Amino acid sequence: MKLLYLAPHKIWPLTSGNRLRNYHLARQLAARGSVTLVEMCYASEQASRPPDDCRFEQIISLDKCVGYTAGKLFRGMLGPTPLTLLNYFEPRLASQLAIILERGQFNAVHLGGFHVSTYLSVGEAASMRPTILADWHNIESELMKRYSENTRNWPRRLIATRTATLLERSELRLLERCRTHTVASERERKKLLSRNPSATVRVIPNGVDARYFSPAEIAKVRWNAGASALNRSLLFVGSMDYHANIDAVSWFARDVWPEIARKHSDLKFVIAGRDPAPEVQKLASDRILVTGTIEDVRPYYGTAQAVIVPLRVGSGTRLKILEAMAAGVPIVSTRLGAEGIDVTDNVHLLIADNGAELISAINYLFSSLEIRSRLVQAARDQVINLYDWSVVGKDLFSIYVDLLSKSR
């Protein structure tokens, strides 16, 4: 297999869920075949390369122009293509990608996320007629629709509703044109098949490096200077410029945390993630820590009494839950937060969907060491058996082997 892996961003460092999925899937494929990684990035981005042991044949960076130009904003507001897709497509980059495809003579192309589906026609026009697989990190229209239903800002609600409609139309076109699709959960597979029953959609779940996030490895790095002062904490992990995460921590801090803080006087709430938005930074206080960008999240798992995932908006599956399962930290999540992951309430984690339920679940978790130990053991067993990246990568490679054997 000679594969071109197209990512809409640099895959290293691992500062977001999208980067994590693309990095690990590309790495797993490179361990089994010849993979050239093509990354899109801004010229202003700091130079960074994945570890040398990733075994990529080549890493090629395509420099993007400034993202949201006035022209793109205007076309996104009034035209048929959603702004989120316009932001990733540039004719100049399409020409460069076409040259790379011809020179490399690839027999397979991996589209690492819905946003690079705008380059599908470039792959289709390549002389080698490569097999093209579209990997959906989320169902973007669903994510935008949920955002429109939860935002209190009515202009944003109107824009999000229209964008969700445009995204769904674009998704339908991709389902019709691309031969094979992968999604992160069975729920998403059924969702796409309900739109196009003739599409080929396979499940390649999000994963985790179970050894890297093991309790033993976390113990080695726990006494990091930034986390060592945290004896007991509730932990939220995620990119803090992402609207779903902003909504989650804001809601939790407003409606849940005051009661938890009153009952557990030695507990802190830690919000760990890059680029915290202004509304997140305003949450910081004596007992709420907003870390900003951190090099290694594992010390924060090491001091966490529980990981909370109070998501009300979003789509896809949460890498933060898989990390917590591997790390041996008990989890309290909304049903949407745990969506797409093979877990059962009160077996692998606790499910709570409103403020009162979250308060009750956290108090229940803290009431017994036996409860915490039982949840942690079941969760770690589950993540090792189903979600380690080595297992996920083997399944993805098998899909490519099958596709390429049929294309001969």
C-alpha positions as CSV (number, residue, x, y, z in Angstrom):
1,M,0.0,0.0,0.0
2,K,1.3,3.4,-1.0
3,L,-1.0,5.9,0.8
4,L,-1.2,9.7,1.0
5,Y,-2.6,10.9,4.3
6,L,-4.1,14.4,4.1
7,A,-4.6,16.3,7.4
8,P,-6.2,19.7,7.6
9,H,-3.6,20.8,10.2
10,K,-0.3,19.8,11.7
11,I,-0.7,16.5,13.6
12,W,2.0,17.4,16.2
13,P,2.0,18.4,19.0
14,L,-1.0,16.6,20.2
15,T,-3.0,19.6,21.5
16,S,-6.5,18.7,20.2
17,G,-8.8,15.7,19.6
18,N,-8.5,16.1,15.8
19,R,-4.7,16.0,16.0
20,L,-4.7,13.0,18.3
21,R,-6.9,11.0,15.9
22,N,-4.9,11.9,12.8
23,Y,-1.6,11.4,14.4
24,H,-2.4,7.9,15.8
25,L,-4.2,6.7,12.7
26,A,-1.4,7.9,10.4
27,R,1.2,6.4,12.7
28,Q,-0.6,3.0,12.8
29,L,-0.9,2.9,9.0
30,A,2.8,3.9,8.5
31,A,3.8,0.9,10.7
32,R,2.0,-1.3,8.1
33,G,2.5,0.4,4.8
34,S,4.2,3.3,2.9
35,V,2.6,6.6,4.1
36,T,3.3,10.1,3.0
37,L,1.8,12.7,5.4
38,V,0.5,15.9,3.9
39,E,-0.3,18.6,6.5
40,M,-1.9,21.9,6.0
41,C,-0.7,24.7,8.2
42,Y,-0.2,28.5,8.5
43,A,3.2,29.9,7.8
44,S,3.1,31.5,11.3
45,E,2.7,28.2,13.0
46,Q,5.7,27.0,15.0
47,A,7.7,24.3,13.2
48,S,7.0,20.9,14.7
49,R,7.4,17.4,13.5
50,P,6.1,14.1,14.9
51,P,8.6,11.7,16.5
52,D,11.1,10.0,14.2
53,D,9.7,6.6,15.1
54,C,6.5,7.3,13.2
55,R,8.1,5.8,10.0
56,F,6.5,8.2,7.5
57,E,8.1,8.0,4.1
58,Q,7.8,11.8,3.8
59,I,6.1,14.7,5.6
60,I,5.0,17.6,3.3
61,S,3.6,20.9,4.7
62,L,1.2,23.0,2.5
63,D,1.1,26.6,3.7
64,K,-2.4,28.0,4.0
65,C,-3.2,31.7,3.7
66,V,-5.0,33.6,6.4
67,G,-8.2,31.7,7.3
68,Y,-11.4,33.8,7.4
69,T,-11.0,36.4,4.8
70,A,-13.7,39.0,4.0
71,G,-14.5,37.2,0.8
72,K,-14.9,33.8,2.5
73,L,-17.1,35.3,5.2
74,F,-19.3,36.9,2.6
75,R,-19.6,33.6,0.6
76,G,-20.2,31.6,3.7
77,M,-23.0,33.9,4.8
78,L,-24.8,34.0,1.4
79,G,-23.5,31.1,-0.7
80,P,-24.2,27.4,-0.8
81,T,-20.9,26.3,0.8
82,P,-20.6,26.5,4.6
83,L,-17.9,28.8,5.9
84,T,-16.2,25.9,7.8
85,L,-15.4,24.2,4.5
86,L,-14.5,27.4,2.6
87,N,-11.9,28.1,5.2
88,Y,-10.0,25.0,4.3
89,F,-10.0,25.1,0.5
90,E,-7.6,27.1,-1.6
91,P,-7.1,26.5,-5.4
92,R,-3.3,27.0,-4.9
93,L,-3.2,24.1,-2.4
94,A,-5.3,22.0,-4.7
95,S,-2.8,22.5,-7.4
96,Q,0.1,21.6,-5.1
97,L,-1.8,18.5,-3.9
98,A,-2.4,17.4,-7.5
99,I,1.4,17.5,-8.2
100,I,2.2,15.5,-5.1
101,L,-0.3,12.8,-6.1
102,E,1.1,12.5,-9.6
103,R,4.7,12.4,-8.4
104,G,4.0,9.9,-5.6
105,Q,1.8,7.5,-7.7
106,F,-0.3,6.7,-4.6
107,N,-2.9,3.9,-4.8
108,A,-4.8,5.2,-1.7
109,V,-5.7,8.5,-0.2
110,H,-6.9,9.0,3.4
111,L,-9.0,12.2,4.0
112,G,-8.3,13.0,7.6
113,G,-11.5,14.8,8.5
114,F,-14.6,16.2,6.8
115,H,-12.9,19.6,6.3
116,V,-10.4,18.2,3.7
117,S,-13.2,16.6,1.7
118,T,-13.1,19.7,-0.4
119,Y,-10.0,18.2,-2.0
120,L,-11.9,15.0,-3.0
121,S,-12.0,16.1,-6.7
122,V,-8.2,16.4,-6.7
123,G,-7.8,12.7,-5.7
124,E,-10.5,11.6,-8.2
125,A,-8.6,13.3,-11.0
126,A,-5.2,11.6,-10.2
127,S,-3.9,9.4,-12.9
128,M,-3.5,6.4,-10.6
129,R,-7.2,6.6,-9.7
130,P,-6.4,6.0,-6.0
131,T,-8.8,4.4,-3.6
132,I,-10.1,7.3,-1.4
133,L,-11.4,6.8,2.1
134,A,-13.1,9.7,4.0
135,D,-12.6,9.6,7.8
136,W,-15.3,11.5,9.7
137,H,-14.1,12.8,13.1
138,N,-17.6,14.1,13.8
139,I,-20.8,14.6,11.9
140,E,-20.3,18.3,11.6
141,S,-23.9,19.2,10.7
142,E,-25.1,17.4,13.9
143,L,-22.5,19.3,16.0
144,M,-23.6,22.6,14.6
145,K,-27.3,21.8,15.0
146,R,-26.8,20.9,18.7
147,Y,-24.9,24.2,19.1
148,S,-27.8,26.2,17.6
149,E,-30.2,24.5,20.0
150,N,-28.2,25.4,23.1
151,T,-26.8,28.9,22.4
152,R,-28.6,31.7,24.1
153,N,-27.4,34.2,21.5
154,W,-30.1,34.5,18.8
155,P,-27.9,35.9,16.0
156,R,-25.5,33.0,16.6
157,R,-28.4,30.6,16.7
158,L,-29.6,31.8,13.2
159,I,-26.2,31.5,11.7
160,A,-25.6,28.1,13.2
161,T,-29.0,26.8,12.0
162,R,-28.2,27.9,8.5
163,T,-24.7,26.5,8.7
164,A,-26.0,23.1,9.9
165,T,-28.3,22.9,6.9
166,L,-25.4,23.7,4.5
167,L,-23.1,21.2,6.2
168,E,-25.7,18.4,5.9
169,R,-26.0,19.1,2.1
170,S,-22.2,18.9,1.8
171,E,-22.1,15.7,3.8
172,L,-24.7,14.2,1.5
173,R,-22.6,15.0,-1.5
174,L,-19.6,13.4,0.1
175,L,-21.6,10.3,0.9
176,E,-22.6,10.0,-2.7
177,R,-19.2,10.7,-4.2
178,C,-16.7,8.9,-2.0
179,R,-16.4,5.1,-2.0
180,T,-15.7,4.3,1.6
181,H,-16.2,6.2,4.9
182,T,-15.1,5.6,8.5
183,V,-16.7,7.0,11.6
184,A,-15.9,6.9,15.3
185,S,-19.0,5.1,16.5
186,E,-21.8,2.7,15.5
187,R,-24.3,5.5,16.2
188,E,-22.6,7.7,13.6
189,R,-22.5,4.8,11.1
190,K,-26.2,4.3,11.4
191,K,-26.8,8.1,11.1
192,L,-24.9,8.3,7.8
193,L,-26.5,5.1,6.5
194,S,-29.9,6.6,7.2
195,R,-29.0,9.4,4.8
196,N,-27.5,7.2,2.2
197,P,-28.2,3.4,2.6
198,S,-25.9,2.5,-0.3
199,A,-22.8,4.1,1.2
200,T,-20.1,1.9,2.7
201,V,-19.5,3.1,6.3
202,R,-17.2,1.3,8.7
203,V,-16.5,2.1,12.4
204,I,-13.0,3.0,13.4
205,P,-13.3,4.3,17.0
206,N,-11.2,6.9,18.6
207,G,-8.5,5.3,20.7
208,V,-5.9,5.8,23.4
209,D,-2.3,4.8,24.1
210,A,-3.2,2.7,27.0
211,R,0.5,2.3,28.1
212,Y,1.3,6.0,28.0
213,F,-1.8,6.8,30.1
214,S,-1.4,3.8,32.4
215,P,-1.5,4.5,36.2
216,A,2.1,3.3,36.4
217,E,3.3,5.9,33.8
218,I,1.2,8.6,35.4
219,A,2.8,7.9,38.7
220,K,6.3,8.7,37.2
221,V,5.2,12.2,36.0
222,R,2.7,13.0,38.7
223,W,4.9,15.4,40.7
224,N,5.1,17.9,37.9
225,A,5.5,21.4,39.3
226,G,2.2,22.6,37.9
227,A,0.1,19.7,39.3
228,S,1.9,18.8,42.5
229,A,0.0,21.3,44.6
230,L,-3.4,19.7,43.6
231,N,-4.1,17.1,46.2
232,R,-7.8,16.6,45.2
233,S,-9.5,17.8,42.1
234,L,-12.3,17.4,39.6
235,L,-10.7,17.5,36.2
236,F,-12.0,18.6,32.8
237,V,-9.7,18.1,29.8
238,G,-10.2,19.7,26.3
239,S,-9.3,22.4,23.9
240,M,-10.7,25.5,25.7
241,D,-11.3,27.6,22.6
242,Y,-13.9,25.0,21.3
243,H,-17.5,26.1,21.8
244,A,-18.7,22.7,23.2
245,N,-16.1,22.7,25.9
246,I,-16.6,26.3,26.7
247,D,-20.3,25.6,27.2
248,A,-19.6,22.5,29.3
249,V,-17.3,24.2,31.9
250,S,-19.3,27.4,32.0
251,W,-22.5,25.4,32.8
252,F,-20.7,23.2,35.3
253,A,-19.1,26.1,37.1
254,R,-22.4,28.0,37.3
255,D,-24.9,25.3,38.1
256,V,-23.0,22.4,39.7
257,W,-19.7,23.5,41.2
258,P,-21.0,25.8,44.0
259,E,-22.8,22.9,45.7
260,I,-19.9,20.5,45.2
261,A,-17.4,23.0,46.5
262,R,-19.6,23.7,49.6
263,K,-19.7,20.0,50.4
264,H,-16.1,19.1,49.6
265,S,-14.1,22.0,51.0
266,D,-10.7,20.6,50.0
267,L,-11.6,19.9,46.4
268,K,-10.6,22.0,43.4
269,F,-12.0,22.2,39.8
270,V,-9.3,22.0,37.2
271,I,-9.9,23.1,33.6
272,A,-6.9,21.7,31.6
273,G,-6.6,22.6,27.9
274,R,-5.0,25.0,25.4
275,D,-6.2,28.5,24.4
276,P,-8.9,29.2,27.0
277,A,-11.5,31.6,25.7
278,P,-12.1,34.8,27.7
279,E,-15.3,33.4,29.3
280,V,-13.2,30.4,30.5
281,Q,-10.4,32.6,31.9
282,K,-13.0,34.5,33.9
283,L,-13.9,31.3,35.8
284,A,-10.5,31.2,37.5
285,S,-10.6,31.6,41.2
286,D,-9.1,30.3,44.4
287,R,-10.7,26.9,43.8
288,I,-11.0,26.9,40.0
289,L,-7.7,26.5,38.1
290,V,-7.6,27.3,34.4
291,T,-4.3,25.9,33.2
292,G,-4.0,27.1,29.7
293,T,-1.7,25.1,27.4
294,I,0.1,22.3,29.1
295,E,2.8,20.0,27.7
296,D,1.6,16.8,29.5
297,V,-1.9,16.3,30.9
298,R,-0.9,13.1,32.8
299,P,0.1,14.8,36.0
300,Y,-3.4,16.3,36.2
301,Y,-4.9,12.8,35.8
302,G,-2.6,11.8,38.6
303,T,-4.2,14.3,41.1
304,A,-7.8,14.0,39.9
305,Q,-10.4,12.3,42.1
306,A,-12.7,12.2,39.0
307,V,-12.9,13.4,35.4
308,I,-16.1,15.2,34.5
309,V,-17.5,15.5,31.0
310,P,-20.6,17.7,31.3
311,L,-21.0,18.2,27.6
312,R,-24.4,19.4,26.2
313,V,-23.2,20.1,22.7
314,G,-21.0,18.1,20.3
315,S,-20.7,15.1,18.1
316,G,-18.2,12.2,17.8
317,T,-16.6,10.4,20.7
318,R,-14.5,11.9,23.5
319,L,-10.8,11.1,23.6
320,K,-10.9,12.6,27.1
321,I,-13.1,9.8,28.3
322,L,-10.8,7.1,26.8
323,E,-7.7,8.8,28.4
324,A,-9.4,8.8,31.8
325,M,-10.4,5.2,31.4
326,A,-6.8,4.3,30.6
327,A,-5.5,6.5,33.4
328,G,-7.6,4.8,36.1
329,V,-9.6,7.9,37.0
330,P,-13.4,7.5,37.6
331,I,-15.6,9.4,35.2
332,V,-18.9,11.3,35.6
333,S,-20.3,12.3,32.2
334,T,-23.5,13.4,30.5
335,R,-25.0,10.8,28.1
336,L,-23.9,13.0,25.2
337,G,-20.4,13.2,26.6
338,A,-20.1,9.4,26.6
339,E,-21.9,9.0,23.2
340,G,-20.3,6.5,20.8
341,I,-18.2,4.7,23.4
342,D,-19.0,1.2,24.5
343,V,-19.6,2.0,28.2
344,T,-22.4,1.2,30.6
345,D,-23.7,3.5,33.4
346,N,-22.6,2.4,36.9
347,V,-20.3,-0.2,35.3
348,H,-17.6,1.8,33.6
349,L,-18.6,5.3,34.6
350,L,-21.5,7.3,36.0
351,I,-24.0,9.1,33.7
352,A,-25.7,12.3,34.8
353,D,-27.6,14.6,32.4
354,N,-28.5,17.7,34.5
355,G,-27.2,19.7,37.4
356,A,-28.9,17.8,40.1
357,E,-27.9,14.4,38.7
358,L,-24.2,15.6,38.3
359,I,-24.2,16.7,42.0
360,S,-25.7,13.4,43.1
361,A,-23.3,11.3,40.9
362,I,-20.2,13.1,42.2
363,N,-21.3,12.8,45.8
364,Y,-22.1,9.1,45.2
365,L,-18.6,8.6,43.7
366,F,-16.9,10.2,46.6
367,S,-18.9,8.2,49.1
368,S,-17.0,4.9,48.7
369,L,-13.6,3.8,47.7
370,E,-15.1,0.5,46.6
371,I,-17.4,2.3,44.1
372,R,-14.4,4.1,42.6
373,S,-12.2,1.0,42.4
374,R,-15.0,-1.0,40.7
375,L,-15.6,1.6,38.0
376,V,-11.9,2.2,37.4
377,Q,-11.0,-1.5,36.9
378,A,-13.9,-2.2,34.5
379,A,-13.1,1.0,32.5
380,R,-9.4,0.2,32.1
381,D,-10.1,-3.4,31.1
382,Q,-12.6,-2.1,28.5
383,V,-10.2,0.5,27.0
384,I,-7.3,-2.0,26.7
385,N,-9.5,-4.6,24.9
386,L,-11.3,-2.3,22.5
387,Y,-9.7,1.1,22.2
388,D,-5.9,0.9,22.3
389,W,-4.6,2.5,19.2
390,S,-2.8,-0.7,18.1
391,V,-6.2,-2.5,18.0
392,V,-7.8,0.4,16.1
393,G,-4.9,0.7,13.6
394,K,-5.0,-2.9,12.8
395,D,-8.7,-2.7,11.9
396,L,-8.2,0.4,9.7
397,F,-5.3,-1.2,7.8
398,S,-7.6,-4.3,7.2
399,I,-10.1,-2.0,5.6
400,Y,-7.5,-0.7,3.2
401,V,-6.2,-4.2,2.4
402,D,-9.8,-5.2,1.5
403,L,-10.4,-2.0,-0.6
404,L,-7.2,-2.3,-2.6
405,S,-7.7,-6.1,-3.3
406,K,-11.1,-5.2,-4.8
407,S,-9.7,-2.4,-6.9
408,R,-7.2,-4.6,-8.8
